[in-house]
């Protein structure tokens, strides 16, 4: 799910909260903890690396697809 509510915009106007464009939830950028709104828990950190202009994310034991009821 994309988080940017406008192209390349992820934070509120104060720069303090990371916003979810889909649900309007706010998260602490330093921990990923829910700070308000309709959160379903906090955000999970994902390890990334960059090499030769490509960014890659790396899987982890705690990254699993979540099925939400429709």
C-alpha positions in Angstrom: 0.0 0.0 0.0 1.4 3.4 -0.9 1.6 5.9 2.0 2.1 9.1 0.0 -1.0 11.3 0.1 0.4 13.5 -2.6 3.4 12.7 -4.9 6.4 12.3 -2.7 4.6 13.7 0.4 4.5 11.4 3.5 4.4 13.8 6.5 1.8 16.2 7.8 2.4 20.0 7.3 4.4 20.1 10.6 6.7 17.3 9.5 6.0 15.5 12.8 3.7 12.7 11.8 3.9 10.1 9.0 0.4 9.9 7.4 -1.4 7.0 5.7 -3.2 8.3 2.6 -5.6 5.4 2.6 -7.0 5.5 6.2 -5.8 8.8 7.6 -3.8 7.3 10.4 -0.8 9.1 11.8 2.4 7.3 12.9 5.5 8.3 14.8 8.3 8.3 12.2 11.0 7.2 14.7 9.2 4.1 16.0 6.2 3.4 13.6 3.9 3.5 16.6 0.3 4.6 16.0 -0.2 8.2 17.0 -3.9 8.6 16.1 -6.5 7.6 13.6 -7.8 4.2 12.5 -4.5 2.2 13.1 -4.3 -1.6 13.0 -1.2 -1.6 15.1 2.1 0.1 14.3 4.3 0.1 11.2 7.0 -2.6 10.7 10.5 -1.5 9.8 11.7 -3.0 6.6 15.5 -3.3 5.8 16.5 -1.7 2.6 19.7 -1.4 0.6 20.8 0.7 -2.4 23.3 -0.4 -5.0 24.0 1.0 -8.4 20.9 3.3 -8.2 18.5 0.5 -7.2 16.8 0.3 -3.9 15.8 -3.2 -2.6 13.8 -4.3 0.4 14.7 -7.4 2.3 12.3 -9.9 3.7 12.2 -10.9 7.4 10.5 -13.5 9.5 7.9 -11.0 10.7 6.9 -9.8 7.2 3.9 -11.7 6.2 0.8 -10.8 4.0 -2.2 -9.8 6.0 -5.7 -10.7 4.9 -8.3 -8.1 5.9 -12.0 -8.8 5.6 -13.7 -7.0 2.8 
